[in-house]
């Protein structure tokens, strides 16, 4: 007997504690008996959640909270295609349920096989920056950048001067070079690396939604002067990741420069940086660009604060294969930043951009 695991929108069990995330299973499945078991570890305040991939083809979950320890071992899992799935772990008192792609995963007493019937991963090249699809998907933020940086004349404050386009390109080139050097070996990224990465990302990417702001991100500024879209593939904002009924939802809307999943759509880099990372009931979602500014303002060479956001601790303490999730996220944001930084630099060499001055 086989149980199909096909994602159904909104199928989340409402319990006191719900943890949801996109999990990538090991490529070699089941894991080999002689290899070290891969683990996903999430820590939040006084709670520790450990998910282990087992060589029998199932998963084992342990939740340690206060003086209580709960354990769960699933039925056998098999995959029809891609080895990624959305997993929701739900518990309250002694009740424990696990969902994969919205379907309940039974415990090991059930001898049937749970099939994760995910669609195969794709590898469709990113459409041309001038294609109709990109223009429509990125229209909001492309126009925002043009209005903010191309269409408005700038006047220097007293005792200051406007920098030239050449100076801005030089600054971008230096920032991209420095970022690239840090990322040359992903194994070398650690908390110390973040202290250097955060200020660079803040200077290139962070913006506020208000009219008055001291933040004037260089990458967007130059993209605006070029009227350049910054398309990526990601899941749309109405994806179940954004369900606000979770007690805690740690999510990461993985973006790519090639289409990897059928449900991914074209969106602008800035729209993706506005997507949720952590959702808690009755609290404002913690989004990707929040991670950039909070990290730069509290845990970087730009500023070391006396207190830090708890949500940074959640991202730092959550690990996959003993690698903190926060490092994976920042590494990924940095790679896309480098990609578009290099495109902007290349475009500038072939485009004359007038300086906007009084």
Protein Blocks (a to p, Z undefined) as FASTA:
>chain_A
ZZdddddehiacddfbdcdddddddfbacddfkbccddddddehjaccdddddfkopacd
dddehjbccdddddddddfbbcddcdddddehjbccddeehiacddfklmcdcddfbdcd
ddddcddfkbmklmmmmmmmmmmmmmmmmmpccdddehiacddfklmmmmmmmmmmmmmm
mmmpmklpcfklmmmmmmmmmmmmgccfbfbdcbdcfklmmmmmnopacddddddfkbfk
lpckbfbdcddddddfbdfbfkbccddfklmmmpcfbdcehiacddfklmmmmmmmmmcc
kbccfbdcfklmmmmmpcgehiafklmmmmmmmmmmmmmmmmmmmmmmmpccddddZZ
